[in-house]
Amino acid sequence: MSTNASSSNEAWGSRIGLILAMAGNAVGLGNFLRFPRQAAANGGGSFMVPYFIALLVIGIPLMWIEWGIGRNGGRYRKGHFPGMLAAIWKHPAAKYVGVVGMVIPLSVMIYYTYIESWTAGFALFSLTKDYWGHTTQEGMVGYLRSFQGIRAEGAPVYHGSWTPYLFYAGTLGINIWVLSRGISGGIEKLAKIGMPILFFFAVILMGVVLFTPEQVGIGTSPISDGLAFLYTPDLSKLGSAGVWLAAAGQIFFTLSVGMGSLQAYASYLSTKDDIALNGLATAATNETVEVILGGSIAIPAAVTFFGVSGAMAIANGGSYDLGFATMPVVFQQIDKTLPIGSLLGFMWFGLLFFAGITSSVSMLTPIVAFFREEFGIKRETVAWTLGAFCFVFGMMHVHWLQHGLLDEWDYWAGTFGLVLVAIIETVIFMWVFKPDQAWKSLHMGADIQIPKFFKFVMTYITPLFLFVLLGWWGTTEAIPILFNERSAGGSTPVPDASWPYVAASRSMLLLFGVAFAVLIRMAWKRNKYDDRQGFVELDTNRAEG
């Protein structure tokens, strides 16, 4: 047995800071972009029924499981997934099983920050009214494609070829700077600033949208139709397995479970901290943002100006068309009667930026912890080195977006991989660690008693649901995508011209896994860890250092 190479003594500065940071990690682009699209594409209210069921049997249980795994890992100064699993499962394979929990946050960070940079760009374009005049869905889609550097034959060009690269570099730089400042000095401060701004912008936008009068000659439906569409379920559609799978998938995205970042955040807690109530508060905050705020902006606005059928058609179109094409059209229409359209656009993309960055800064946290704890490297050095690494691979996404690199990583790391991690951590925490021990661990320092019902859910229902979900996705999506029967971002096969890029993107992900496995092996040998004996438990009260 051996202690860590570096004690990595960091801690959260306050309970409110912790909750805001955890909520910021969960509240992301998916709350305002993916949720409205999934809800609209899957029948509105018909989607919400399985959505809330999935929240109870997958979302909240996984939130507690990840907080429990993370805090338990922190008892041994393990803020990374391989170490957390090895602390519970004293087996030589545990650390290698944890490799997936390193590959996923790194991969998602690289392309997620690129999407995040679009929000920064469009916030600026809103203030300058750069996209003003593109008052149709098709016109704004063309403007978005120009910004992304997707040049269709004969299509107009609105941006210089350097534009997406510049915004990506700037956005990544901000992320790395915050990360380099530490847990309380960087991430927590960002959450205390960013989350209130996000809420402020969201409430104003919700108010404007909900009180926008029916658009005679432009819109096709009143706001009430948009709200009715979202909250009135068509029970006949609940027999569709696709709706249930879409709802379960959204829960993963919205709570950021399976990413490895929640566990890393929780590793900076002591056994005196309440993770039962804090975990529930984090989930509740996220759901308030997603359902009440996220669901009351994009969907009602789209229904008001395009009708229910139009909103569903938009949702079934491009992945980001609802947020980046539809909403700018709405703001321009509102501007005709209330001249604040550019300000509303800035608020919309501003809240998306803060939603994105409070999530993305968390993604490299477990990897920073790994290099600090196992190799004793300073946080600033690790952060900026990782930033340079992300920059190189991120530029590939910027340059080859049209060839499907982002779609491939989003599916294998940001969709399929999340469920894989969730299964691993649920089985190890509830079955290897044992239900009674896991339950006791969750209640250390707790101010509340989790209903006993959830012990049964977390032990049996959650893993069963996850295995069904993984099996379904594996047969209906993963295998067809793997064998090129369909692309990761659509329903048609990958074009021959794009296949080399897709193959390269998958090779990169595999290479990340091999590299982390080698690094983990080096760390264990360097620190003389005994897999069968486990780690030495250290002082569980982390203090900023």
C-alpha positions in Angstrom: 0.0 0.0 0.0 1.1 3.5 -0.6 0.0 7.0 -0.2 -0.5 9.3 -3.1 2.3 11.1 -4.8 0.6 14.4 -4.2 -1.9 15.1 -1.5 -3.8 17.5 -3.7 -5.5 19.2 -0.8 -8.3 21.1 -2.2 -11.9 21.7 -1.0 -15.1 23.5 -1.8 -15.2 27.0 -0.1 -18.9 26.9 0.8 -22.0 24.7 0.6 -23.8 27.1 -1.8 -20.7 27.1 -3.9 -20.6 23.3 -4.0 -24.3 23.1 -5.0 -24.0 25.8 -7.7 -20.9 24.1 -9.1 -22.5 20.7 -9.1 -25.7 22.2 -10.6 -23.5 24.1 -13.1 -21.9 20.8 -14.0 -25.3 19.3 -14.7 -26.9 22.3 -16.3 -25.4 22.5 -19.7 -26.3 23.0 -23.4 -28.5 19.9 -23.3 -31.0 21.7 -20.9 -31.7 24.4 -23.5 -30.8 22.8 -26.8 -31.2 19.0 -26.5 -34.2 18.9 -24.2 -36.5 21.1 -26.3 -35.5 19.2 -29.4 -36.1 15.8 -27.8 -39.4 16.9 -26.3 -40.7 18.4 -29.5 -39.5 15.4 -31.7 -41.1 12.9 -29.3 -44.6 14.3 -28.9 -44.2 17.0 -26.2 -46.3 15.9 -23.2 -45.9 12.2 -24.3 -42.2 12.6 -23.8 -42.5 14.1 -20.3 -44.2 11.0 -18.7 -41.3 8.6 -19.4 -38.9 11.5 -18.8 -40.0 11.9 -15.1 -40.1 8.2 -14.6 -36.5 7.9 -15.9 -35.5 10.7 -13.6 -36.7 8.7 -10.6 -35.3 5.3 -11.6 -32.1 6.4 -13.3 -31.3 10.1 -12.8 -31.6 10.6 -9.1 -30.2 7.2 -8.1 -27.2 7.7 -10.4 -26.7 11.1 -8.9 -26.4 9.6 -5.4 -24.2 6.7 -6.7 -21.8 9.1 -8.3 -21.6 11.3 -5.2 -21.1 8.2 -3.1 -18.3 6.8 -5.3 -16.6 10.2 -5.5 -16.6 10.9 -1.8 -15.4 7.4 -1.0 -12.6 7.9 -3.5 -11.7 11.2 -1.8 -11.1 9.3 1.5 -8.0 7.9 -0.3 -7.2 11.0 -2.3 -8.5 9.5 -5.5 -10.3 12.1 -7.6 -10.1 10.0 -10.8 -12.3 7.1 -11.9 -9.7 4.4 -12.0 -8.6 5.2 -8.4 -12.2 5.4 -7.2 -13.1 2.0 -8.6 -9.9 0.5 -7.2 -10.8 1.8 -3.8 -14.0 -0.1 -3.9 -13.1 -3.2 -5.9 -9.8 -4.5 -4.7 -8.9 -6.3 -8.0 -6.1 -5.6 -10.5 -8.8 -5.1 -13.3 -10.6 -2.3 -11.5 -8.1 0.4 -12.5 -8.3 -0.6 -16.1 -12.1 -0.7 -16.1 -11.9 2.9 -15.0 -10.1 3.9 -18.2 -13.4 4.6 -19.8 -14.1 7.2 -17.1 -11.0 9.1 -18.3 -11.5 8.8 -22.1 -15.1 10.0 -22.0 -14.6 13.4 -20.2 -11.5 14.2 -22.2 -13.2 13.4 -25.5 -16.5 15.2 -24.7 -14.5 18.2 -23.4 -12.8 18.6 -26.8 -15.9 18.7 -29.0 -18.3 20.2 -26.4 -16.1 23.2 -26.0 -16.3 23.7 -29.8 -20.1 23.8 -29.7 -19.8 26.1 -26.7 -17.8 28.5 -28.8 -20.7 28.8 -31.2 -22.7 30.3 -28.4 -20.0 32.9 -27.8 -19.9 33.7 -31.5 -23.7 34.0 -31.8 -23.9 36.2 -28.6 -21.6 38.7 -30.3 -23.5 38.4 -33.6 -26.7 39.2 -31.8 -25.4 42.4 -30.3 -23.9 43.5 -33.7 -27.1 42.2 -35.5 -24.8 40.4 -37.9 -27.4 37.8 -38.7 -30.2 40.4 -39.0 -32.1 40.0 -42.3 -32.1 36.2 -42.2 -35.7 36.0 -41.2 -36.5 32.5 -42.3 -35.5 29.1 -40.9 -33.6 28.3 -44.1 -31.8 31.6 -44.1 -30.5 31.1 -40.6 -29.5 27.5 -41.2 -27.4 28.8 -44.1 -25.9 31.4 -41.8 -25.1 28.8 -39.2 -23.5 26.5 -41.8 -21.3 29.4 -43.0 -20.1 30.0 -39.4 -19.4 26.3 -39.0 -17.3 26.3 -42.2 -19.6 23.9 -44.0 -19.4 25.4 -47.6 -22.1 24.0 -49.8 -21.7 24.5 -53.6 -23.0 28.0 -54.5 -24.1 28.8 -50.9 -23.3 32.4 -49.7 -20.4 32.9 -47.3 -21.0 35.2 -44.3 -17.9 34.5 -42.2 -14.1 34.3 -42.7 -12.6 30.9 -42.7 -10.7 31.8 -39.5 -13.8 32.8 -37.5 -14.7 29.4 -36.0 -11.1 28.7 -35.1 -10.8 32.0 -33.3 -13.9 31.5 -31.2 -12.9 27.9 -30.4 -9.4 29.0 -29.2 -10.8 31.8 -27.1 -13.5 29.6 -25.5 -11.0 26.8 -24.7 -8.6 29.3 -23.3 -11.2 30.6 -20.8 -12.0 27.0 -19.8 -8.4 26.2 -19.1 -7.7 29.4 -17.2 -10.7 28.7 -14.8 -9.5 25.1 -14.4 -6.0 26.2 -13.6 -7.3 28.3 -10.7 -8.4 25.3 -8.7 -11.6 24.0 -7.1 -12.7 26.9 -4.9 -10.6 29.6 -6.6 -11.7 28.8 -10.2 -14.6 26.4 -10.6 -16.6 27.5 -7.6 -16.1 31.2 -8.4 -17.3 30.6 -12.0 -20.4 28.9 -10.7 -21.2 31.7 -8.3 -21.0 34.2 -11.1 -22.3 32.2 -14.1 -25.3 30.4 -12.6 -27.0 33.6 -11.3 -26.5 35.2 -14.7 -27.9 32.1 -16.4 -31.0 32.2 -14.2 -31.4 35.9 -14.7 -31.2 35.7 -18.5 -33.5 32.6 -18.6 -36.2 34.2 -16.5 -36.3 37.3 -18.6 -36.4 35.3 -21.8 -39.2 33.1 -20.4 -41.2 36.2 -19.5 -40.8 37.7 -22.9 -41.7 34.5 -24.7 -44.7 33.7 -22.5 -46.2 37.2 -22.8 -45.5 37.6 -26.5 -48.9 38.2 -28.2 -50.1 35.9 -31.0 -48.2 36.9 -34.2 -51.0 37.6 -36.7 -49.8 36.9 -40.2 -46.5 35.4 -38.9 -47.2 32.9 -36.2 -49.7 30.1 -36.4 -50.5 29.3 -32.7 -50.8 31.1 -29.4 -48.3 30.6 -26.6 -50.8 28.4 -24.8 -50.6 25.9 -27.6 -46.9 25.6 -27.0 -47.3 25.0 -23.3 -50.2 22.6 -23.9 -48.0 20.7 -26.4 -45.3 20.3 -23.7 -47.4 19.4 -20.7 -50.4 17.5 -22.2 -49.5 13.9 -22.8 -51.0 11.8 -25.5 -51.1 8.5 -23.7 -51.5 6.5 -26.9 -47.8 7.3 -27.7 -46.5 5.8 -24.5 -46.4 2.4 -26.2 -43.6 3.6 -28.3 -40.2 2.3 -27.1 -38.5 5.1 -28.9 -40.1 7.7 -26.7 -38.9 5.9 -23.5 -35.4 5.5 -24.8 -35.2 9.1 -25.9 -36.4 10.2 -22.4 -33.9 8.0 -20.6 -31.1 9.3 -22.9 -32.0 12.8 -22.1 -31.7 12.2 -18.4 -28.1 11.1 -18.9 -27.3 14.3 -20.8 -29.2 16.6 -18.5 -27.6 15.4 -15.2 -24.2 14.8 -16.7 -24.1 11.3 -15.1 -21.7 8.8 -16.5 -19.2 11.5 -17.3 -16.8 11.1 -14.4 -17.0 14.8 -13.4 -19.6 14.6 -10.7 -17.5 11.9 -9.0 -14.4 14.1 -9.2 -16.2 17.0 -7.7 -17.6 14.8 -4.9 -14.0 13.5 -4.1 -13.3 17.0 -2.5 -16.0 16.3 0.2 -15.4 14.8 3.6 -17.5 12.2 5.4 -19.0 15.0 7.4 -20.6 16.5 4.3 -24.2 15.7 3.4 -24.3 14.1 -0.1 -27.9 12.9 0.3 -29.5 16.3 0.4 -26.9 18.0 -1.7 -27.3 15.4 -4.5 -31.0 15.9 -4.4 -30.7 19.7 -4.4 -28.4 19.4 -7.5 -30.9 17.3 -9.4 -33.8 19.6 -8.4 -31.9 22.7 -9.6 -31.1 21.1 -12.9 -34.7 20.0 -13.4 -36.0 23.4 -12.6 -33.7 24.9 -15.2 -34.5 22.3 -17.8 -38.2 21.8 -17.5 -39.4 25.2 -16.2 -36.9 27.5 -17.9 -35.6 25.5 -20.9 -39.1 24.1 -21.7 -40.7 27.5 -21.4 -38.5 29.3 -23.9 -37.6 27.4 -27.1 -40.7 25.2 -27.5 -43.4 27.8 -26.9 -41.5 30.3 -29.1 -41.2 27.7 -31.9 -44.8 26.7 -31.6 -46.0 30.4 -31.6 -44.1 31.3 -34.8 -44.1 27.9 -36.6 -47.0 26.0 -35.2 -46.9 22.6 -33.5 -46.2 20.7 -36.7 -43.5 23.2 -37.7 -41.8 23.0 -34.3 -41.8 19.2 -34.6 -40.3 19.4 -38.1 -37.6 21.8 -36.9 -36.8 19.4 -34.0 -36.4 16.5 -36.4 -34.0 18.6 -38.6 -30.5 19.5 -37.6 -29.3 18.9 -34.1 -28.7 22.5 -33.3 -31.2 24.2 -35.7 -33.8 24.9 -32.9 -31.3 26.9 -30.8 -29.1 28.5 -33.5 -31.5 29.0 -36.4 -35.1 29.1 -35.0 -34.5 31.3 -32.0 -32.7 34.1 -34.0 -35.7 34.2 -36.4 -38.0 34.5 -33.4 -35.9 37.4 -31.9 -36.0 39.2 -35.2 -39.8 38.9 -35.4 -40.2 40.1 -31.8 -37.9 43.0 -32.6 -40.5 44.3 -35.1 -43.0 45.1 -32.3 -40.6 45.4 -29.3 -37.1 46.7 -30.4 -35.1 44.5 -28.0 -34.5 41.5 -30.3 -30.7 41.9 -30.4 -30.6 42.1 -26.6 -32.8 39.0 -26.3 -30.5 37.2 -28.7 -27.5 38.1 -26.6 -29.2 36.8 -23.5 -30.2 33.6 -25.2 -26.7 32.8 -26.4 -25.2 34.2 -23.3 -27.1 31.8 -21.1 -26.1 29.0 -23.4 -22.5 30.0 -23.0 -22.7 30.0 -19.2 -24.6 26.7 -19.3 -21.9 25.3 -21.4 -18.8 26.6 -19.6 -20.0 25.6 -16.1 -20.2 22.1 -17.5 -17.1 22.0 -19.6 -14.7 23.2 -16.8 -15.7 20.0 -14.9 -14.8 17.6 -17.6 -11.0 17.8 -17.2 -11.2 17.8 -13.4 -10.8 14.0 -13.0 -7.8 14.0 -15.4 -6.2 16.9 -13.6 -6.7 15.0 -10.4 -5.0 11.9 -11.9 -1.8 13.7 -12.8 -1.7 15.7 -9.6 -2.4 12.8 -7.3 -0.4 10.1 -9.0 2.6 12.1 -10.5 2.7 15.1 -8.3 2.4 17.6 -11.1 1.2 21.1 -10.4 -2.4 22.0 -11.3 -1.4 24.9 -13.6 1.0 22.8 -15.5 -1.5 19.9 -16.0 -4.3 22.3 -16.9 -2.4 24.2 -19.6 -0.8 21.0 -21.0 -4.2 19.4 -21.3 -5.5 22.7 -22.9 -2.8 22.4 -25.6 -3.8 18.7 -26.2 -7.4 19.6 -26.5 -6.6 22.5 -28.8 -4.9 20.2 -31.3 -7.7 17.7 -31.4 -10.3 20.4 -31.2 -9.0 22.0 -34.4 -9.6 18.7 -36.2 -13.3 19.0 -35.2 -13.4 22.6 -36.4 -11.7 21.7 -39.7 -13.5 18.4 -40.4 -16.9 19.1 -38.9 -18.7 18.3 -42.1 -17.0 14.8 -42.3 -18.7 13.6 -39.1 -15.9 13.7 -36.5 -18.0 15.5 -33.9 -21.0 13.2 -34.5 -18.8 10.1 -34.0 -17.4 11.4 -30.7 -20.7 12.6 -29.6 -22.2 9.1 -30.1 -19.4 6.9 -28.9 -18.2 9.1 -26.0 -21.1 11.4 -25.2 -24.0 8.9 -25.6 -23.1 5.2 -25.7 -20.2 5.7 -23.4 -22.2 7.5 -20.7 -24.5 4.4 -20.3 -21.5 2.1 -20.2 -19.9 4.1 -17.3 -23.3 4.2 -15.5 -23.5 0.4 -15.7 -20.0 0.0 -14.4 -20.3 2.3 -11.5 -23.8 1.1 -10.5 -22.7 -2.6 -10.5 -19.5 -1.8 -8.5 -21.0 0.5 -6.0 -24.2 -1.4 -5.3 -23.1 -5.0 -5.9 -19.3 -5.2 -5.3 -19.4 -2.6 -2.5 -22.7 -4.3 -1.4 -26.1 -2.5 -0.9 -25.8 -2.1 2.9 -22.3 -0.6 2.7 -23.3 1.7 -0.1 -26.4 2.8 1.7 -24.4 3.5 4.9 -21.8 5.4 2.8 -24.5 7.7 1.3 -25.8 8.6 4.7 -22.5 9.6 6.3 -23.0 13.2 7.5 -26.5 13.3 6.0 -29.2 15.7 7.1 -31.9 13.6 5.6 -32.8 10.0 5.3 -33.1 8.8 1.7 -36.4 6.9 1.3 -35.7 3.1 1.6 -37.5 2.6 -1.7 -34.5 4.0 -3.4 -32.2 1.3 -2.0 -34.2 -1.3 -3.9 -34.3 0.9 -7.0 -30.6 1.5 -7.0 -29.8 -2.2 -6.4 -32.2 -3.7 -8.9 -34.3 -1.3 -11.0 -31.5 1.1 -12.0 -29.0 -1.6 -13.3 -31.8 -3.4 -15.1 -33.0 -0.3 -16.8 -29.4 0.5 -17.8 -28.7 -2.9 -19.2 -32.0 -2.7 -21.3 -31.0 0.7 -22.5 -27.5 -0.3 -23.5 -28.8 -3.5 -25.2 -31.4 -1.6 -27.1 -29.0 1.1 -28.2 -26.4 -1.5 -29.0 -28.7 -3.4 -31.4 -30.6 -0.5 -32.9 -27.8 2.1 -33.1 -24.3 1.1 -32.1 -24.0 -2.0 -34.4 -25.5 -0.2 -37.5 -23.2 2.8 -36.8 -20.2 0.6 -36.3 -20.7 -1.2 -39.6 -21.6 2.0 -41.5 -25.2 1.1 -42.1 -25.9 4.6 -40.9 -23.9 7.6 -39.7 -23.6 8.7 -36.1 -25.3 11.9 -37.0 -28.1 10.7 -39.3 -30.0 7.8 -40.8 -28.0 7.3 -44.0 -24.6 5.6 -44.4 -21.4 7.5 -44.2 -20.4 8.9 -47.6 -17.3 7.3 -49.1 -15.5 10.7 -48.9 -16.1 10.9 -45.2 -15.3 7.3 -44.2 -11.5 7.9 -43.7 -12.3 10.7 -41.2 -14.8 8.6 -39.4 -12.2 5.7 -39.1 -9.6 8.2 -37.9 -12.0 9.6 -35.2 -12.6 6.1 -33.8 -8.9 5.4 -33.9 -8.3 8.5 -31.8 -10.7 7.4 -29.2 -9.1 3.9 -29.0 -5.7 5.6 -28.8 -6.9 7.7 -25.9 -7.9 4.5 -24.1 -4.6 2.8 -24.7 -2.6 5.9 -23.6 -4.6 6.1 -20.3 -4.2 2.4 -19.6 -0.4 2.8 -20.0 -0.4 5.9 -17.8 -2.4 4.1 -15.1 0.0 1.2 -15.2 2.9 3.6 -14.8 1.2 5.4 -11.9 0.5 2.1 -10.0 4.1 1.0 -10.4 5.5 4.4 -9.5 3.5 4.6 -6.2 3.8 0.8 -5.5 0.1 0.3 -5.1 -1.1 -3.2 -4.1 -4.4 -3.9 -5.8 -5.4 -6.6 -3.4 -4.6 -4.5 -0.3 -6.1 -1.2 -1.5 -5.1 2.3 -0.6 -4.3 4.0 2.7 -7.2 6.1 4.0 -6.1 9.6 4.6 -7.6 12.6 6.5 -11.1 13.0 4.9 -11.4 16.7 5.7 -9.8 18.2 2.6 -8.6 21.8 3.0 -7.6 24.2 0.4 -3.9 24.1 -0.3 
